[in-house]
Amino acid sequence: MNGFSPFLKKEFFELYRKGRLLLFGILFVFFGIEAPALAKLTPALFKMMSDEFEQQGVIIKDVTSTAATSWEQFFGNLPVILIVFVIVFAGSVTSEFSSGSIIPFLTKGLSRTAFMLSKLTSALITWSAGLWLCFGITYAYTAYFWKDSSVQSLIPTLLLWWLYSVMVICLMFFFASFLQTHIQVMICTGGVVFAMSVIGIADSVKKYLPSTLTASMDLCTGARSISSVTPAIIIAALVTVCCAIFSLVLIGRRKI
């Protein structure tokens, strides 16, 4: 796998040069602050709007926010960040082939496997670092604003969400290894995620679907145990590994 180190350095340099590291840094910090801030301000916002609601015949009783409100907002934000991440990274492989910018590296003896692995590694490092940064900010502010212990198992719950997000990212790179445009990559990745959500409506198969790992508040509040999603964990891990392996195999067969 000749060339992994140079390719990886190139990837991070490109992420920095194109402003993507700054973009995701701002995004993760913003959502990390936004979750507890919005939860804290919600009662005040409802109080300000109570007169307007009363004129429409809607009476709002006292609204209170807790740590659970903050974490519900946090986990609700993660799909939005993941969608932005997929949109930004969907073209990282296809653009190199369509523009021919990969050719000089391959003619110098650097392998396609190293190229693909560096893309996948840089994406996963960027996502994982940002996710934990976002979590740390939310955790600090939530602990400062609320002293209640209504939310438990936060780190295991986040690890499950991380596994699901890594699976989606590996799925994206699997499609990128043989599809021609970033639009195709986004549609196929989004299609698989949407299909899982639709299939998950059936209770008989829901526990096997990786999308079950995103039912974060059920896990945090104890409505569902970590052990109950074990089948989904196993399947998500298998899909992740298979997508990563097949992306490395298929990229070697891709025509320039």
C-alpha angles and dihedrals in degrees: 000000000000117000105023095129096049091045092049092050089049091052095053091044089053091048089053096042094049092047095243094127089052091046094053092040090057092042096052093043091048095051091042090058096035097061099060093032093055091044090051093048096044096088091049092048092051090048091053091050096043094096092053091048091049090055087058092050096257116127116201118201123208110305118209130188128212138181087273089060090055094048092045088056091046095052090042089058096052096078089054092052091046091052091052089048093052092047092052097044099037092090099042093101103028093050092056091055097040092050094040092232090132093061098080091053094049093048088056090060100261112144128242090226090059089047093053095041091052090052092050094044095050091048093049093046091049093048096044094047092048094046093053091044089054091047092049093052093048091046093052095048094042092051089049096050100038130035097187123114098216092126121065138173093031097156095047089047092050090048089056090050089047091053091051092049092048088052090053092048092049089047089053092053090047090059091041090058093070110011120093106222138034090238090061090048092051093046094049094045092047090045093057092047091048091048090054090052092051094046089048090069087080108081092207093068101024095096090058097053120096089222087073087073089071094063085102103159092052087057095043095050095043095248086125129025125229090239090059091068096049093113090053091049092053094047093046090051092048093048090048094052094043093049092049093049095045092047089056092047097045095046088062090059097045117118119232 
